Amino acid sequence: MTAQPEFPVEYPVTAIPHTINAIGDALTGAKRALFYSEVLAADETAVPGVMRRWWKAAMLDAAPGAEASRANASAGRALVSVDDLAARVEGRR
């Protein structure tokens, strides 16, 4: 017997592998340079935290419409209430 999800799961963004090279490749410009400088300067106990933080940033940057969404939020345009967002995520709208 295998467990199957009740609802099909579709991810709009493919997960970036949690490796230094994959994270670095996913970042661009100044973010990439800052990531490499931080990860190379970190001691062995701090590297996982640096990678985790930058992996999250890379995944957010990879989301469809991320640039436009940030620009809208900064300008106060096209804002979505928490209730509307929850409804979208749950597929009610």
Secondary structure as GFF3:
##gff-version 3
##sequence-region A 1 93
A	DSSP	alpha_helix	20	26	.	.	.	ID=ss1
A	DSSP	alpha_helix	29	41	.	.	.	ID=ss2
A	DSSP	alpha_helix	47	62	.	.	.	ID=ss3
A	DSSP	alpha_helix	66	75	.	.	.	ID=ss4
A	DSSP	alpha_helix	82	90	.	.	.	ID=ss5
###
